[in-house]
Amino acid sequence: MIRAVLALGLPVTTAMAEANCSLKSCAEAEVIPVSPNTPDRRLLDPVSSVLPEHTRGTNPLGVSDVEWQARTEAAALHRALYLHGMGSDLAAQCVMHKIPGVDEWLMGEWGIYFEEQTASKMLKYDFEGNLVHLNGTKEVATAGRSNMGCIPIPPAIIKSRPDVQTVIHVHPISVMAVGGLKSGLLPLSQAAFFLHGQVSREDYDFTYEGSFEDSLSKGFAGGKRAMLLNHHGMYAVGRDAAEAFFVAKHVTQACDVQVKTLAMAGGNLDNVILPDPKMLEVQYKDMMLSTDYAYDGSREWPGLLRQLAREAPGYNA
């Protein structure tokens, strides 16, 4: 869904002094809005994920237009992640997308691969962990159809960050690799520069016990856009599907570059050019306030939908 303009309450992100914050060390600095000065490409180049024949309540499931729009966006995300190399890790990953106006969210059925996901196949949940059927009845979600590890995620993040609509959890190989480094994500690429101070870190121990949900809430406080899970993968969030994809894409790109750079440097940081943190803060602010490039995914989303129409059609059925 296209977000409101800044004057109407566009959520903002926080520039941090540290390039890779831990939950304990993050300290809020100047609040910088994300790309408030660039035009929204979706207004200039409107491309809908909804087929014309599925508007005005005529969609295959007979759900509201708002829910069907959300379903097509969620399905589009699955296929876009697959096309861009972030959705090939069998069926263990998940995309979680809130339906606007209600405390319900969508997620793909466990076992449906990203490249075969469609709007009609998406499952609906409430914030209490119940599977919500099309007739409105509910049942407690179980591992038969639901990725139970992802069920607690939307309540933990969205309740503390109501500006977030979309949460992506994926396991790109380079992200898992960087998640195993003590240094975490380093500023070694432009992708890492625009994520300066926006990536938190979770000491994930391959369980969802204890304080994991609390860690998620804290990890995305202050407008954070992503979280690295030690040895595991990442969470990327967005105020809509376009932004969440943009963040996931560039976290992956930043990790790809880091893995290759450190390999060429023989693992020795003395052979690597690391920008001055103060310069990164200035660079980050300049990037976010640019009148040229948007760092919220809005410019790429119409083209991404056209790519899906060419290379992965059928997601919006």
Backbone as numpy.savetxt, mean C-alpha at the origin, in Angstrom:
# Nx Ny Nz CAx CAy CAz Cx Cy Cz
-10.72 5.49 -5.06 -11.57 6.69 -5.06 -10.68 7.93 -5.06
-11.07 8.95 -5.86 -10.28 10.16 -5.92 -10.42 10.93 -4.62
-9.29 11.33 -4.07 -9.29 11.97 -2.77 -9.71 13.42 -2.86
-10.09 13.96 -1.72 -10.44 15.37 -1.65 -9.20 16.21 -1.79
-9.37 17.46 -2.20 -8.24 18.38 -2.30 -7.79 18.77 -0.92
-6.61 19.34 -0.84 -6.02 19.69 0.44 -6.92 20.59 1.26
-7.58 21.54 0.61 -8.43 22.48 1.34 -9.60 21.79 2.01
-9.96 20.62 1.53 -11.08 19.89 2.11 -10.61 18.83 3.10
-9.33 18.89 3.45 -8.85 17.96 4.48 -7.99 16.84 3.96
-7.23 17.08 2.90 -6.34 16.04 2.39 -5.38 15.61 3.47
-5.31 14.31 3.82 -4.39 13.84 4.85 -2.95 14.14 4.47
-2.12 14.31 5.48 -0.74 14.66 5.23 0.17 13.58 5.78
1.44 13.64 5.38 2.45 12.73 5.89 3.47 13.51 6.69
4.37 12.86 7.39 5.32 13.52 8.27 6.75 13.27 7.82
7.52 14.33 7.64 8.93 14.18 7.32 9.68 13.90 8.61
10.55 12.89 8.55 11.26 12.48 9.75 12.74 12.77 9.61
13.41 12.98 10.74 14.84 13.26 10.72 15.63 12.01 10.40
15.09 10.85 10.71 15.81 9.61 10.46 15.30 8.95 9.20
16.23 8.41 8.40 15.85 7.80 7.13 15.11 6.50 7.32
15.42 5.78 8.37 14.79 4.48 8.59 14.43 4.38 10.07
13.19 4.74 10.41 12.80 4.86 11.81 12.40 3.52 12.40
12.80 3.29 13.63 12.26 2.18 14.39 11.09 2.69 15.19
10.27 1.77 15.73 9.11 2.20 16.50 9.52 3.00 17.72
10.70 2.73 18.26 11.13 3.40 19.46 11.79 4.74 19.17
12.40 4.89 17.99 13.22 6.06 17.75 12.55 7.16 16.94
11.40 6.85 16.31 10.76 7.84 15.45 10.30 9.06 16.25
10.60 10.22 15.76 10.16 11.45 16.41 9.60 12.37 15.34
8.43 12.92 15.57 7.77 13.73 14.56 8.52 15.03 14.31
8.60 15.42 13.04 9.20 16.69 12.67 8.15 17.50 11.92
8.59 18.28 10.95 7.67 19.13 10.21 6.69 18.30 9.40
5.44 18.69 9.43 4.42 17.97 8.68 4.40 18.48 7.25
4.58 17.59 6.30 4.64 17.94 4.88 3.51 17.22 4.14
2.62 17.94 3.47 1.57 17.28 2.69 2.15 16.56 1.48
1.51 15.49 1.08 1.97 14.70 -0.07 1.37 15.27 -1.36
2.23 15.86 -2.17 1.89 16.33 -3.52 0.60 17.17 -3.58
0.49 18.23 -2.76 -0.72 19.07 -2.84 -0.71 20.04 -4.02
0.45 20.20 -4.68 0.58 21.23 -5.71 0.53 20.68 -7.13
0.31 19.38 -7.27 0.26 18.79 -8.61 -1.18 18.44 -8.97
-1.56 18.62 -10.23 -2.92 18.26 -10.64 -3.14 16.77 -10.59
-4.36 16.37 -10.27 -4.71 14.95 -10.22 -4.97 14.47 -11.65
-4.09 13.62 -12.14 -4.19 13.13 -13.52 -5.53 12.45 -13.78
-6.13 11.87 -12.75 -7.39 11.15 -12.94 -8.53 12.07 -13.31
-8.39 13.36 -12.98 -9.41 14.33 -13.39 -9.21 14.76 -14.84
-7.95 14.74 -15.29 -7.64 15.12 -16.67 -7.78 13.94 -17.63
-7.60 12.74 -17.11 -7.58 11.52 -17.91 -8.43 10.46 -17.23
-9.75 10.69 -17.20 -10.62 9.76 -16.44 -10.71 8.38 -17.08
-10.24 7.38 -16.34 -10.35 5.99 -16.75 -10.95 5.24 -15.58
-12.08 4.60 -15.80 -12.76 3.92 -14.70 -12.42 2.44 -14.68
-12.29 1.90 -13.48 -12.10 0.46 -13.34 -13.42 -0.29 -13.51
-14.54 0.43 -13.50 -15.87 -0.16 -13.64 -16.29 -0.15 -15.11
-16.73 -1.29 -15.59 -17.23 -1.37 -16.95 -18.53 -0.59 -17.08
-18.80 0.03 -18.24 -20.02 0.82 -18.42 -21.29 0.03 -18.13
-21.29 -1.25 -18.47 -22.49 -2.07 -18.27 -22.70 -2.46 -16.80
-21.73 -2.09 -15.93 -21.86 -2.45 -14.51 -22.12 -1.23 -13.63
-22.59 -0.14 -14.23 -22.91 1.06 -13.46 -24.39 1.05 -13.07
-24.73 1.94 -12.16 -26.13 2.15 -11.74 -26.80 0.87 -11.24
-26.05 0.14 -10.41 -26.63 -1.03 -9.76 -26.77 -2.26 -10.63
-26.13 -2.26 -11.81 -26.28 -3.42 -12.71 -25.06 -4.33 -12.69
-24.28 -4.25 -11.62 -23.08 -5.10 -11.54 -23.46 -6.56 -11.28
-22.56 -7.50 -11.53 -22.88 -8.93 -11.42 -23.36 -9.39 -10.05
-22.95 -8.71 -8.97 -23.34 -9.13 -7.63 -24.55 -8.37 -7.08
-24.96 -7.33 -7.77 -26.09 -6.55 -7.29 -25.78 -5.74 -6.04
-24.50 -5.46 -5.78 -24.13 -4.65 -4.62 -24.21 -3.18 -5.00
-24.01 -2.32 -4.02 -24.06 -0.88 -4.29 -22.96 -0.48 -5.25
-23.17 0.65 -5.94 -22.14 1.14 -6.85 -20.84 1.43 -6.12
-20.94 1.92 -4.89 -19.74 2.22 -4.10 -18.96 0.94 -3.81
-19.65 -0.11 -3.40 -18.96 -1.37 -3.13 -18.38 -1.97 -4.40
-19.12 -1.90 -5.50 -18.60 -2.48 -6.74 -17.36 -1.73 -7.21
-17.36 -0.40 -7.07 -16.18 0.38 -7.41 -14.99 -0.09 -6.59
-15.20 -0.27 -5.29 -14.12 -0.73 -4.41 -13.64 -2.12 -4.82
-14.58 -2.99 -5.19 -14.21 -4.34 -5.61 -13.34 -4.32 -6.88
-13.71 -3.48 -7.83 -12.91 -3.41 -9.06 -11.53 -2.83 -8.79
-11.45 -1.86 -7.87 -10.15 -1.29 -7.52 -9.27 -2.33 -6.83
-9.85 -3.09 -5.92 -9.09 -4.12 -5.21 -8.59 -5.20 -6.17
-9.45 -5.62 -7.09 -9.05 -6.62 -8.08 -7.98 -6.07 -9.01
-8.12 -4.79 -9.38 -7.11 -4.15 -10.23 -5.76 -4.14 -9.53
-5.76 -3.87 -8.24 -4.52 -3.86 -7.47 -3.84 -5.23 -7.52
-4.61 -6.29 -7.32 -4.03 -7.63 -7.35 -3.32 -7.88 -8.67
-3.99 -7.58 -9.76 -3.39 -7.88 -11.07 -2.24 -6.95 -11.40
-2.34 -5.69 -10.96 -1.24 -4.75 -11.20 0.00 -5.18 -10.42
-0.18 -5.61 -9.19 0.94 -6.09 -8.40 1.60 -7.29 -9.07
0.78 -8.16 -9.63 1.32 -9.33 -10.33 2.13 -8.89 -11.56
1.56 -8.00 -12.37 2.25 -7.56 -13.58 3.57 -6.87 -13.26
3.64 -6.21 -12.12 4.84 -5.45 -11.76 5.74 -6.21 -10.79
5.57 -7.53 -10.72 6.51 -8.36 -9.99 6.37 -8.37 -8.48
5.21 -7.99 -7.98 5.01 -7.96 -6.53 3.88 -8.88 -6.08
3.42 -9.75 -6.96 2.29 -10.60 -6.59 2.46 -12.04 -7.02
3.70 -12.51 -7.04 3.97 -13.87 -7.52 4.32 -14.84 -6.40
4.19 -14.41 -5.16 4.58 -15.25 -4.03 3.43 -16.17 -3.62
3.03 -17.02 -4.56 1.93 -17.96 -4.33 0.71 -17.23 -3.79
0.12 -17.69 -2.70 -1.15 -17.11 -2.24 -1.05 -16.52 -0.84
0.17 -16.26 -0.38 0.35 -15.87 1.02 0.21 -14.38 1.26
0.15 -13.58 0.20 0.09 -12.14 0.35 -1.37 -11.68 0.34
-1.59 -10.41 0.67 -2.98 -9.94 0.67 -3.08 -8.45 0.41
-4.17 -8.08 -0.27 -4.55 -6.69 -0.49 -5.83 -6.44 0.28
-5.83 -5.40 1.10 -6.99 -5.08 1.93 -7.48 -3.68 1.56
-8.74 -3.57 1.17 -9.26 -2.33 0.60 -10.60 -2.00 1.25
-10.68 -0.87 1.94 -11.90 -0.49 2.65 -12.97 0.02 1.68
-14.22 -0.38 1.95 -15.35 0.14 1.19 -15.74 1.49 1.79
-15.73 2.56 1.03 -16.03 3.88 1.59 -17.41 3.94 2.23
-17.48 4.62 3.37 -18.76 4.87 4.02 -19.24 3.81 4.98
-18.57 2.66 5.01 -18.97 1.58 5.92 -17.74 0.98 6.56
-17.91 0.32 7.70 -16.80 -0.34 8.37 -16.65 -1.77 7.85
-16.44 -1.86 6.56 -16.24 -3.15 5.90 -15.11 -3.01 4.89
-14.43 -4.12 4.67 -13.28 -4.09 3.76 -13.20 -5.38 2.96
-12.43 -5.33 1.90 -12.34 -6.42 0.94 -10.95 -7.06 0.97
-10.92 -8.36 0.71 -9.66 -9.08 0.60 -9.89 -10.30 -0.29
-8.87 -10.68 -1.03 -8.99 -11.83 -1.90 -9.08 -13.13 -1.12
-9.82 -14.08 -1.68 -9.93 -15.39 -1.02 -8.58 -16.09 -1.02
-8.24 -16.72 0.10 -6.96 -17.40 0.24 -6.90 -18.58 -0.72
-5.92 -18.57 -1.60 -5.80 -19.61 -2.62 -6.07 -19.09 -4.02
-6.71 -17.90 -4.12 -6.90 -17.27 -5.43 -5.65 -16.44 -5.73
-4.95 -16.78 -6.79 -3.72 -16.08 -7.12 -4.03 -14.65 -7.58
-3.05 -13.78 -7.44 -3.25 -12.37 -7.77 -3.68 -12.19 -9.22
-3.09 -12.97 -10.12 -3.38 -12.79 -11.55 -4.76 -13.29 -11.95
-5.44 -14.02 -11.08 -6.78 -14.52 -11.40 -7.88 -13.84 -10.57
-7.49 -12.81 -9.83 -8.46 -12.13 -8.97 -9.44 -11.30 -9.79
-10.72 -11.30 -9.37 -11.74 -10.47 -10.01 -12.57 -9.77 -8.94
-13.33 -8.78 -9.37 -14.17 -8.02 -8.45 -15.19 -8.92 -7.77
-15.74 -9.86 -8.52 -16.79 -10.73 -7.96 -16.23 -11.74 -6.96
-14.95 -12.06 -7.07 -14.35 -13.06 -6.19 -13.92 -12.48 -4.84
-13.84 -11.17 -4.74 -13.37 -10.56 -3.50 -14.30 -10.91 -2.34
-13.71 -11.19 -1.17 -14.48 -11.45 0.03 -14.58 -10.18 0.87
-15.68 -10.06 1.61 -15.94 -8.86 2.41 -15.92 -9.21 3.90
-15.31 -8.33 4.69 -15.18 -8.54 6.13 -15.60 -7.29 6.89
-15.95 -7.47 8.16 -16.14 -6.32 9.04 -14.91 -6.18 9.93
-14.90 -5.17 10.77 -13.73 -4.90 11.59 -13.66 -5.81 12.83
-14.63 -6.68 12.99 -14.61 -7.64 14.10 -14.11 -9.01 13.66
-13.67 -9.12 12.41 -13.12 -10.38 11.93 -14.15 -11.33 11.37
-15.33 -10.82 11.02 -16.38 -11.66 10.44 -16.38 -11.57 8.92
-16.64 -12.70 8.29 -16.86 -12.74 6.86 -18.30 -12.31 6.61
-18.49 -11.30 5.75 -19.81 -10.76 5.48 -20.30 -11.26 4.12
-21.38 -12.00 4.13 -21.92 -12.55 2.89 -22.74 -11.50 2.15
-23.04 -11.77 0.88 -23.76 -10.82 0.06 -25.16 -10.52 0.59
-25.76 -11.48 1.29 -27.10 -11.25 1.85 -27.06 -10.56 3.20
-25.86 -10.18 3.64 -25.73 -9.45 4.89 -25.44 -10.31 6.11
-25.60 -11.61 6.00 -25.31 -12.49 7.14 -23.80 -12.57 7.34
-23.41 -12.93 8.56 -21.99 -12.96 8.90 -21.62 -14.29 9.53
-20.36 -14.65 9.40 -19.80 -15.79 10.11 -18.35 -15.48 10.44
-17.86 -16.05 11.50 -16.48 -15.80 11.89 -15.55 -16.33 10.80
-14.62 -15.50 10.37 -13.68 -15.90 9.32 -12.81 -17.06 9.81
-12.56 -18.01 8.92 -11.69 -19.15 9.22 -10.67 -19.32 8.11
-9.69 -20.16 8.37 -8.59 -20.34 7.42 -9.00 -21.09 6.16
-10.22 -21.61 6.11 -10.66 -22.30 4.91 -10.64 -21.39 3.69
-11.09 -20.13 3.88 -11.16 -19.19 2.77 -10.38 -17.90 3.03
-10.03 -17.66 4.29 -9.47 -16.36 4.66 -8.03 -16.47 5.14
-7.20 -15.55 4.70 -5.83 -15.47 5.21 -5.90 -14.87 6.61
-5.87 -15.71 7.62 -6.13 -15.26 8.98 -5.06 -14.30 9.50
-3.86 -14.39 8.94 -2.82 -13.46 9.35 -3.11 -12.03 8.96
-3.96 -11.85 7.94 -4.27 -10.50 7.48 -5.56 -9.94 8.09
-6.36 -10.78 8.71 -7.63 -10.32 9.28 -7.46 -9.19 10.29
-6.45 -9.22 11.19 -6.33 -8.14 12.17 -5.73 -6.85 11.62
-5.23 -6.88 10.39 -4.45 -5.75 9.89 -5.28 -4.49 9.64
-6.37 -4.56 8.85 -7.14 -3.33 8.61 -7.65 -2.66 9.89
-8.22 -3.42 10.85 -8.64 -2.73 12.09 -7.48 -2.02 12.78
-6.32 -2.68 12.82 -5.18 -2.11 13.52 -4.68 -0.83 12.86
-4.66 -0.81 11.53 -4.11 0.35 10.82 -5.18 1.41 10.57
-6.32 1.01 10.02 -7.32 1.98 9.59 -7.98 2.68 10.77
-8.17 1.98 11.89 -8.79 2.64 13.04 -7.90 3.73 13.60
-6.58 3.56 13.48 -5.67 4.59 13.96 -5.29 5.58 12.86
-5.55 5.20 11.61 -5.26 6.06 10.47 -6.49 6.10 9.56
-7.53 6.84 9.93 -8.76 6.84 9.14 -8.59 7.39 7.73
-7.44 8.02 7.44 -7.19 8.49 6.08 -6.82 7.35 5.14
-6.46 6.19 5.70 -6.03 5.05 4.89 -7.23 4.27 4.38
-7.26 4.00 3.08 -8.28 3.12 2.51 -7.71 1.76 2.13
-6.42 1.73 1.77 -5.83 0.52 1.19 -4.56 0.11 1.91
-4.46 -1.19 2.19 -3.26 -1.76 2.79 -2.79 -2.92 1.92
-1.54 -2.88 1.51 -0.95 -3.95 0.69 0.10 -4.68 1.51
0.01 -6.01 1.54 1.03 -6.83 2.20 1.61 -7.78 1.18
2.88 -7.56 0.83 3.54 -8.39 -0.18 4.95 -8.74 0.28
5.55 -9.73 -0.42 6.86 -10.26 -0.04 7.85 -10.22 -1.20
8.11 -9.09 -1.82 9.14 -9.06 -2.87 10.48 -9.53 -2.30
11.25 -10.25 -3.10 12.49 -10.85 -2.62 13.45 -9.80 -2.07
13.61 -8.70 -2.79 14.55 -7.68 -2.33 14.09 -7.03 -1.03
12.78 -6.92 -0.83 12.26 -6.35 0.41 12.55 -7.28 1.58
12.38 -8.58 1.37 12.72 -9.55 2.41 14.20 -9.47 2.74
15.04 -9.28 1.70 16.48 -9.20 1.92 16.85 -7.98 2.76
16.32 -6.83 2.38 16.60 -5.61 3.13 16.04 -5.70 4.54
14.92 -6.42 4.69 14.34 -6.61 6.01 15.20 -7.45 6.93
16.22 -8.09 6.38 17.14 -8.87 7.19 18.40 -8.12 7.56
18.52 -6.86 7.11 19.70 -6.06 7.43 19.46 -5.20 8.66
20.48 -5.06 9.49 20.35 -4.18 10.64 20.13 -2.73 10.21
20.73 -2.36 9.10 20.61 -0.98 8.62 19.21 -0.65 8.11
18.48 -1.68 7.68 17.18 -1.44 7.07 17.31 -0.74 5.74
16.31 0.05 5.36 16.31 0.74 4.07 17.26 1.93 4.12
18.17 1.98 3.15 19.16 3.06 3.07 18.81 4.01 1.92
19.23 5.27 2.01 18.94 6.26 0.96 19.90 6.11 -0.22
19.64 5.12 -1.06 20.54 4.81 -2.17 19.89 5.00 -3.53
18.70 5.58 -3.55 18.00 5.79 -4.83 16.97 6.88 -4.65
16.49 7.39 -5.77 15.44 8.41 -5.70 14.18 7.86 -5.06
13.91 6.57 -5.30 12.74 5.95 -4.66 12.86 6.00 -3.15
14.07 5.78 -2.65 14.29 5.85 -1.20 14.24 7.29 -0.71
14.66 8.24 -1.56 14.64 9.65 -1.15 13.21 10.11 -0.85
12.26 9.77 -1.74 10.91 10.28 -1.50 10.21 9.52 -0.37
10.80 8.42 0.07 10.29 7.68 1.22 11.05 8.03 2.50
11.86 9.06 2.45 12.68 9.46 3.59 11.81 9.68 4.83
12.08 8.89 5.87 11.34 9.03 7.12 9.94 8.45 7.09
9.57 7.79 5.98 8.20 7.31 5.84 8.07 5.79 5.96
9.18 5.11 6.27 9.17 3.65 6.38 9.55 3.26 7.81
8.63 2.62 8.50 8.91 2.15 9.86 9.42 0.72 9.81
9.73 0.17 10.96 10.32 -1.17 11.03 9.65 -1.96 12.14
9.33 -3.22 11.87 8.70 -4.07 12.86 9.58 -5.30 13.08
9.89 -5.60 14.33 10.69 -6.78 14.65 9.82 -8.02 14.57
9.37 -8.32 13.36 8.44 -9.42 13.12 9.10 -10.75 13.47
8.38 -11.58 14.23 8.95 -12.88 14.64 8.15 -14.06 14.08
7.43 -13.81 12.99 6.63 -14.83 12.30 5.45 -15.32 13.14
5.02 -14.50 14.06 3.76 -14.74 14.76 2.97 -13.44 14.76
1.69 -13.53 15.05 0.86 -12.33 15.17 0.39 -12.19 16.61
1.23 -12.65 17.53 0.84 -12.64 18.93 1.38 -11.39 19.63
0.99 -11.24 20.88 1.52 -10.16 21.70 1.06 -8.80 21.24
2.01 -7.92 20.97 1.70 -6.52 20.70 1.75 -6.17 19.22
1.56 -7.17 18.34 1.72 -6.92 16.91 0.76 -5.84 16.41
-0.52 -5.91 16.79 -1.48 -4.93 16.33 -1.15 -3.54 16.84
-0.70 -3.47 18.09 -0.28 -2.18 18.64 0.93 -1.64 17.89
1.83 -2.54 17.51 3.01 -2.12 16.75 2.62 -1.56 15.39
1.60 -2.16 14.77 1.12 -1.65 13.49 0.59 -0.23 13.64
-0.22 -0.01 14.67 -0.78 1.32 14.89 0.33 2.35 15.09
1.32 1.99 15.89 2.43 2.91 16.15 3.30 3.08 14.91
3.49 2.00 14.18 4.36 2.05 13.01 3.83 2.92 11.90
2.52 3.11 11.85 1.93 3.95 10.81 1.45 5.29 11.37
1.86 5.61 12.57 1.52 6.91 13.15 2.27 8.01 12.41
1.77 9.22 12.50 2.47 10.34 11.89 2.49 10.31 10.38
1.57 9.58 9.78 1.48 9.56 8.33 2.43 8.63 7.62
3.06 7.69 8.35 3.98 6.75 7.70 3.29 6.04 6.54
4.06 5.70 5.52 3.50 5.14 4.30 3.82 3.66 4.11
4.79 3.14 4.86 5.16 1.74 4.70 5.83 1.23 5.96
5.88 -0.10 6.07 6.56 -0.76 7.19 7.31 -1.97 6.66
8.58 -2.09 7.05 9.35 -3.30 6.75 9.18 -4.28 7.90
8.93 -5.53 7.56 8.86 -6.60 8.54 10.14 -7.42 8.43
10.85 -7.57 9.53 12.12 -8.28 9.49 11.99 -9.64 8.79
12.78 -9.84 7.73 12.88 -11.12 7.00 11.59 -11.49 6.25
10.58 -10.69 6.28 9.25 -11.13 5.84 8.75 -10.40 4.60
8.66 -9.10 4.63 8.07 -8.35 3.54 7.73 -6.95 3.98
6.62 -6.44 3.50 6.24 -5.07 3.83 4.73 -4.90 3.89
4.34 -3.84 4.56 3.01 -3.27 4.44 3.18 -1.91 3.78
2.32 -1.62 2.81 2.28 -0.30 2.20 0.85 0.20 2.27
0.66 1.45 2.61 -0.69 1.98 2.75 -0.90 3.17 1.82
-2.17 3.46 1.59 -2.50 4.62 0.77 -3.88 5.13 1.07
-4.10 6.38 0.75 -5.42 6.98 0.92 -6.39 6.48 -0.13
-5.86 5.76 -1.10 -6.67 5.06 -2.10 -5.79 3.99 -2.73
-6.37 3.26 -3.67 -5.65 2.15 -4.29 -4.42 2.64 -5.04
-4.55 3.77 -5.73 -3.45 4.30 -6.53 -2.23 4.60 -5.66
-2.45 5.23 -4.52 -1.33 5.59 -3.67 -0.68 4.37 -3.03
-1.47 3.42 -2.59 -0.91 2.21 -1.99 -0.03 1.47 -3.00
-0.48 1.37 -4.25 0.34 0.72 -5.28 1.63 1.49 -5.50
1.54 2.80 -5.58 2.70 3.65 -5.81 3.74 3.45 -4.71
3.29 3.40 -3.47 4.20 3.20 -2.35 4.85 1.82 -2.42
4.05 0.78 -2.63 4.59 -0.58 -2.71 5.60 -0.71 -3.85
5.29 -0.12 -4.98 6.17 -0.17 -6.14 7.52 0.45 -5.82
7.51 1.58 -5.14 8.76 2.29 -4.90 9.53 1.77 -3.69
8.85 1.20 -2.71 9.58 0.49 -1.66 10.35 -0.67 -2.29
9.69 -1.40 -3.18 10.34 -2.52 -3.87 11.51 -2.03 -4.72
11.30 -0.95 -5.45 12.37 -0.40 -6.29 13.56 0.04 -5.43
13.28 0.71 -4.31 14.35 1.15 -3.42 15.14 -0.04 -2.88
14.44 -1.11 -2.54 15.12 -2.31 -2.04 15.90 -3.02 -3.14
15.34 -3.04 -4.36 16.07 -3.63 -5.49 17.40 -2.93 -5.70
17.37 -1.61 -5.70 18.59 -0.82 -5.92 19.57 -1.05 -4.77
19.07 -1.11 -3.54 19.95 -1.30 -2.40 20.66 -2.65 -2.47
19.93 -3.70 -2.79 20.54 -5.03 -2.89 21.65 -5.03 -3.94
21.41 -4.41 -5.09 22.40 -4.40 -6.16 23.58 -3.50 -5.81
23.30 -2.36 -5.18 24.38 -1.44 -4.82 25.31 -2.07 -3.80
24.75 -2.69 -2.76 25.58 -3.31 -1.74 26.36 -4.50 -2.30
25.76 -5.20 -3.27 26.47 -6.32 -3.90 27.69 -5.80 -4.66
27.51 -4.71 -5.41 28.63 -4.14 -6.16 29.70 -3.57 -5.23
29.24 -3.09 -4.05 30.17 -2.49 -3.09 30.82 -3.53 -2.19
30.53 -4.80 -2.42 31.08 -5.85 -1.59 30.57 -5.81 -0.17
29.40 -5.19 0.01 28.81 -5.10 1.33 29.45 -4.05 2.22
30.38 -3.29 1.68 31.12 -2.28 2.45 30.51 -0.90 2.22
29.91 -0.33 3.24 29.27 0.98 3.09 30.27 2.09 2.83
31.57 1.84 3.09 32.58 2.84 2.77 32.70 3.06 1.27
32.22 2.09 0.50 32.25 2.21 -0.96 30.97 2.78 -1.55
30.07 3.21 -0.67 28.75 3.69 -1.10 28.59 5.16 -0.76
27.99 5.92 -1.67 27.70 7.33 -1.41 26.38 7.43 -0.66
26.45 7.86 0.60 25.25 8.05 1.42 25.00 9.54 1.58
23.84 10.03 1.13 23.54 11.46 1.24 23.49 11.92 2.69
23.79 13.18 2.88 23.69 13.78 4.21 22.22 13.82 4.64
21.91 13.40 5.87 20.51 13.40 6.34 19.82 14.75 6.21
20.57 15.84 6.45 19.97 17.17 6.34 19.59 17.47 4.89
20.44 17.02 3.94 20.11 17.19 2.54 18.87 16.40 2.17
18.74 15.19 2.76 17.57 14.36 2.48 16.28 15.04 2.95
16.35 15.72 4.09 15.17 16.42 4.58 14.74 17.52 3.61
15.72 18.27 3.11 15.43 19.33 2.13 14.89 18.73 0.84
15.53 17.65 0.38 15.11 16.97 -0.84 13.70 16.43 -0.71
13.41 15.83 0.46 12.08 15.26 0.68 11.01 16.35 0.59
11.23 17.45 1.26 10.26 18.54 1.24 10.07 19.07 -0.17
11.17 19.22 -0.90 11.10 19.71 -2.27 10.30 18.76 -3.15
10.49 17.45 -2.96 9.76 16.46 -3.75 8.27 16.48 -3.44
7.92 16.54 -2.16 6.52 16.51 -1.78 5.77 17.76 -2.25
6.45 18.90 -2.29 5.79 20.16 -2.65 5.99 20.52 -4.11
6.53 19.61 -4.88 6.76 19.85 -6.30 5.45 20.16 -7.03
5.54 21.04 -8.02 4.40 21.32 -8.90 4.44 20.45 -10.14
5.48 19.64 -10.25 5.70 18.84 -11.46 5.25 17.39 -11.27
5.88 16.68 -10.33 5.62 15.25 -10.19 4.78 14.97 -8.95
3.89 14.00 -9.07 3.03 13.61 -7.95 3.56 12.32 -7.34
3.62 12.28 -6.01 4.13 11.11 -5.30 3.01 10.35 -4.59
1.82 10.42 -5.19 0.66 9.76 -4.59 0.01 8.74 -5.52
0.63 8.47 -6.68 0.10 7.48 -7.60 -1.00 7.96 -8.51
-1.45 9.21 -8.32 -2.58 9.70 -9.12 -2.22 9.84 -10.59
-0.98 10.18 -10.88 -0.60 10.36 -12.28 -0.52 9.02 -13.01
-0.14 7.98 -12.33 0.04 6.67 -12.97 -1.23 5.84 -13.06
-2.23 6.11 -12.22 -3.37 5.22 -12.13 -4.14 5.04 -13.44
-4.46 6.11 -14.20 -5.16 5.87 -15.48 -4.37 4.97 -16.42
-3.07 5.21 -16.52 -2.24 4.36 -17.38 -2.18 2.93 -16.88
-2.18 2.76 -15.57 -2.15 1.42 -15.00 -3.42 0.66 -15.35
-4.56 1.33 -15.30 -5.82 0.67 -15.68 -5.83 0.31 -17.16
-5.24 1.18 -18.00 -5.16 0.85 -19.42 -4.23 -0.34 -19.64
-3.15 -0.41 -18.87 -2.25 -1.56 -18.97 -2.99 -2.85 -18.61
-3.81 -2.80 -17.56 -4.59 -3.97 -17.18 -5.57 -4.37 -18.28
-6.17 -3.39 -18.93 -7.10 -3.68 -20.02 -6.41 -4.42 -21.17
-5.13 -4.08 -21.38 -4.37 -4.73 -22.45 -3.81 -6.08 -22.05
-3.24 -6.15 -20.85 -2.43 -7.30 -20.46 -3.08 -8.24 -19.45
-4.10 -7.75 -18.73 -4.75 -8.60 -17.72 -6.24 -8.27 -17.64
-6.95 -8.36 -18.76 -8.37 -7.99 -18.76 -9.21 -8.98 -17.95
-10.38 -8.51 -17.54 -11.31 -9.39 -16.83 -11.32 -9.19 -15.33
-10.43 -8.35 -14.80 -10.40 -8.14 -13.35 -11.68 -7.51 -12.83
-12.35 -6.72 -13.69 -13.54 -5.98 -13.24 -14.84 -6.70 -13.55
-14.80 -8.02 -13.56 -16.00 -8.83 -13.80 -16.49 -9.46 -12.52
